[in-house]
Amino acid sequence: MIDQQLVACGRSGNIIREIAEYGAEQAKIVGPENVYNFTIGSPSIDPPPCVAEKMDELRASIPAAQLYTYAPAAGLPEVRAKAAAYLTKTFGVNYRAQDVIITCGTSTCLAAMTRVLLSGGGRAMTFTPYFMDYKYYADAYGEGLTECPTDPDTFQLDLDAAEKALTSDTMMLIINSPNNPSGVVLKREGLEGLARLLERKQLEYGHPIYILADEPYRELVYDGQEVVYLPSIYKNTIYCYSFSKSMSLPGERVGFMALPPELDDYDDIYSAAMATIRAFGYICVSSMWQRVAIDCLGETSDISVYKGNRDLLYGSLTGMGYTCVHPDGAFYLFMKTPEPDATAFCRRAMKDNLLVVPGDSFGTPGYVRLAYCVSRATIERSLPTFRKLAEEYGIAK
């Protein structure tokens, strides 16, 4: 029999892509300059120069048959060693080459590790707002996802709410900072408090509770914000990283996971992770792109472009009367809708070719997500429409 839960998930679709596809059709009718599409978080700036330089160097120095051949399932040994050395030097947590597994971005890491940690039973937990695919993973491989609310004014962690949400069935948490969809960077105080809470709950429940640190936006931070390296404060943290956002390489599907040597049940988790990735059909990550990305690790695209977009959009919208939590990272802005039904607001905005995503998809009704990884001209042209809507809903300043 076909798994009906999977059927239901597939039929539910992806609202982000649905709205984006509507925008693509509208662009053919009214012209792309007249569609203000803030739906998909795909980088809009060029990769750092080191990417092209490394590609040229590799093509000149490595025979094509070797450059494009299969890599070992866990990644090229030299790539794993470089990733481990970088993490150890940068964050002070000691990793060995064998602790790193090269993956097809963070999605592979998150999906595989959710299956590994939940397939024996149990639930995942995350904090609202959260990236919608977490629920797909938890529903498909475990007993579901517990949504823990955060402070409604800041989206920072609410430790009282976290303690209430945790149960003996909680096997893992997914934490995403900088956050998609809010752009919020979680503060050290809250994360350290959560680490102490989890350590206490592990003893109480008699089993490990793992964190998956979902960090494709780690380098996309502004104004000197600190992004806490979770494995440095909680040993049972599996670090999931991608080059997609920081280096504008989303289509190349390259990232890695890192398991600290002191991780509880390390050997079993590592073996199960490798088996799961193989079962998913991910034979290996591109041999060339592993080499390119790892030699550029730590480099970023010109994120000043995103910061400029953030400042323009946040300042303009709050100046018009909209309410938004200030985004300190990533390239998203989470705006409170002027009516309780965020989907209805999105439908109304679509009539003027303004495309945003309802927060219901992220576990937070009453908000919409705007991905501001777009051209500055798109933001500037969209502002009169935002103003029109603010006036229509009676919130305009």
Residue pairs with C-beta under 8 A, 6 or more apart in sequence:
5 139
5 140
6 140
9 136
9 139
9 140
14 132
15 357
15 358
15 361
16 39
16 40
16 132
16 357
16 361
17 39
17 40
19 39
19 346
19 350
19 355
19 356
19 357
20 37
20 39
20 40
20 355
22 350
22 355
23 35
23 37
23 39
23 353
23 355
26 35
26 353
27 34
27 35
30 353
33 377
33 381
34 353
34 381
35 353
35 355
36 353
36 354
36 355
36 378
36 381
36 382
36 385
37 355
37 374
37 378
38 354
38 355
38 356
38 357
38 369
38 370
38 371
38 372
38 374
38 382
39 355
39 356
39 357
39 371
40 371
41 180
41 245
41 330
41 331
41 332
41 371
41 373
42 250
42 371
42 373
43 244
43 245
43 248
43 249
43 250
43 301
43 331
43 373
44 248
44 305
44 373
44 374
44 375
45 248
45 301
45 302
45 303
45 305
45 306
45 373
46 248
46 301
46 302
47 247
47 248
47 249
47 301
48 247
48 296
48 299
48 300
48 301
48 302
50 295
50 296
50 299
51 247
51 249
51 292
51 296
51 299
54 291
54 292
54 295
54 296
55 288
55 292
58 67
58 288
58 291
58 292
59 67
66 287
67 287
67 288
67 291
68 287
68 288
69 287
70 283
70 284
70 287
71 102
71 284
71 285
71 286
71 287
71 290
72 284
73 274
73 277
73 278
73 283
73 284
74 80
74 100
74 101
74 102
74 274
75 100
75 101
75 102
75 256
75 284
75 285
75 290
76 102
76 287
76 290
76 291
77 97
79 102
79 290
79 291
79 294
80 97
80 98
80 100
80 101
80 102
80 256
81 97
82 294
82 295
82 297
83 95
83 97
83 100
83 102
83 256
83 258
83 294
83 297
84 95
84 96
84 97
84 99
84 100
84 258
86 297
86 298
87 93
87 95
87 100
87 239
87 258
88 94
88 95
90 298
91 229
91 231
91 232
92 232
93 229
93 231
93 232
93 260
94 260
94 261
95 258
95 260
95 261
96 261
99 258
99 259
99 260
99 261
100 256
100 257
100 258
101 109
101 256
101 257
101 258
101 259
101 270
101 273
101 274
101 277
102 254
102 255
102 256
102 284
102 285
102 290
103 109
103 112
103 240
103 254
103 255
103 256
103 257
103 277
103 282
103 285
104 253
104 254
104 255
104 282
104 285
105 216
105 242
105 243
105 244
105 250
105 253
105 254
105 255
106 214
106 215
106 216
106 240
106 241
106 242
106 244
106 255
107 133
107 242
108 255
108 277
108 280
108 282
109 212
109 238
109 240
109 255
109 256
109 257
110 133
110 134
110 137
110 174
110 212
110 214
110 240
111 133
111 137
111 141
111 280
112 273
112 276
112 277
112 280
113 172
113 210
113 212
113 238
113 240
113 257
113 269
113 273
114 124
114 137
114 138
114 140
114 141
114 142
114 172
114 174
114 212
115 137
115 140
115 141
115 276
116 269
116 272
116 273
116 276
117 124
117 142
117 171
117 172
117 210
117 269
118 124
118 138
118 141
118 142
118 143
118 171
118 172
119 141
119 142
121 142
121 143
121 169
121 171
122 142
122 143
122 169
122 170
122 171
122 172
123 138
123 142
123 143
123 144
123 145
123 146
123 167
123 169
123 170
123 171
124 134
124 137
124 138
124 142
124 144
124 145
124 146
124 170
124 171
124 172
124 173
124 174
125 145
125 146
125 147
125 148
125 165
125 166
125 170
125 172
125 173
125 174
126 134
126 145
126 146
126 147
126 148
126 173
126 174
126 175
126 176
126 363
127 147
127 148
127 149
127 150
127 157
127 162
127 175
128 147
128 148
128 149
128 150
128 155
128 362
128 363
128 364
129 150
129 155
129 179
129 181
129 182
129 334
129 359
129 362
129 363
129 364
129 367
130 147
130 174
130 176
130 179
130 362
130 363
131 176
131 180
131 181
131 214
131 362
132 361
132 362
132 363
134 145
134 174
135 144
135 145
135 363
138 144
138 145
139 145
142 171
143 169
146 165
146 167
146 170
147 165
147 363
148 158
148 161
148 162
148 165
149 158
149 161
150 156
150 157
150 158
150 161
151 157
151 158
153 325
154 184
154 325
155 179
155 182
155 184
155 325
155 334
156 184
156 186
156 187
156 190
157 186
157 187
157 190
157 191
157 193
157 194
159 190
159 193
159 194
159 197
162 194
162 197
163 197
166 197
166 198
166 201
166 209
168 205
170 201
170 205
170 209
171 207
171 208
171 209
171 210
172 209
172 210
172 211
172 212
173 198
173 209
173 210
173 211
173 212
174 211
174 212
174 214
175 186
175 191
175 211
175 212
175 213
175 214
175 230
176 214
176 215
177 184
177 185
177 186
177 191
177 215
177 227
177 228
177 329
178 184
178 185
178 217
178 218
178 220
178 221
178 227
178 327
178 328
178 329
178 330
179 185
179 186
179 217
179 329
179 330
179 332
180 217
180 330
180 332
181 332
181 334
181 357
181 359
181 362
181 367
181 369
182 325
182 327
182 332
182 334
183 310
183 325
183 326
183 327
183 328
183 329
183 330
183 331
183 332
183 333
183 334
184 325
184 327
184 328
184 329
184 334
185 221
185 225
185 226
185 227
185 328
185 329
186 228
188 226
188 228
191 228
191 230
191 233
192 228
192 233
194 234
195 233
195 234
198 209
198 211
198 234
198 236
199 234
201 209
202 208
202 209
202 236
208 236
208 264
208 265
209 236
210 236
210 237
210 238
210 263
210 264
211 230
211 234
211 236
211 237
211 238
212 237
212 238
212 240
213 230
213 231
213 237
213 238
213 239
213 240
214 240
215 227
215 239
215 240
215 241
216 241
216 242
216 244
216 245
216 246
216 255
217 245
217 246
217 329
217 330
217 331
218 227
218 241
218 246
219 246
219 298
219 300
219 303
220 245
220 246
220 300
220 303
220 306
220 329
220 330
220 331
221 227
221 328
221 329
222 303
222 306
222 307
222 310
222 328
222 329
223 328
225 328
225 329
227 329
229 239
230 237
230 239
231 237
231 239
231 258
231 260
235 260
235 262
235 263
235 264
236 263
236 264
237 260
238 257
238 258
238 259
238 263
238 269
239 257
239 258
240 255
240 257
241 255
241 256
241 257
241 258
242 254
242 255
243 249
243 252
243 254
243 255
243 293
243 296
243 297
244 250
244 252
244 253
244 254
244 255
245 330
245 331
246 299
246 300
246 301
247 293
247 296
247 299
247 300
247 301
248 301
249 289
249 293
252 286
252 289
252 293
253 285
253 286
253 289
254 285
254 286
254 289
254 290
254 293
257 273
259 266
259 269
259 270
259 273
263 269
305 376
306 331
306 372
306 373
308 376
309 331
309 372
309 373
309 374
309 376
309 379
310 327
310 331
310 333
310 372
312 376
312 379
312 380
313 333
313 370
313 372
313 379
314 324
314 326
314 327
314 333
316 379
316 383
316 386
317 324
317 333
317 335
317 386
318 324
319 397
320 386
320 387
320 390
320 395
320 396
320 397
321 390
321 395
321 396
321 397
322 335
322 336
322 338
322 386
322 390
322 395
323 335
323 336
324 333
324 334
324 335
324 336
325 334
327 333
327 334
331 371
331 372
331 373
332 369
332 370
332 371
332 372
333 369
333 370
333 372
334 359
334 364
334 367
334 368
334 369
334 370
335 356
335 367
335 368
335 369
335 370
336 366
336 367
337 345
337 359
337 366
337 367
337 368
338 345
338 389
338 390
338 393
338 394
338 395
339 345
339 393
340 365
340 366
341 365
342 358
342 359
342 360
342 365
342 366
342 367
342 368
343 358
343 360
345 358
345 368
346 355
346 356
346 357
346 358
346 368
348 389
349 355
349 356
349 385
349 389
352 385
352 388
352 389
353 385
354 382
354 385
354 386
354 389
356 368
356 369
356 370
357 368
357 369
358 365
358 367
358 368
359 365
359 366
359 367
359 368
359 369
361 369
362 369
372 379
387 396
390 396
390 397
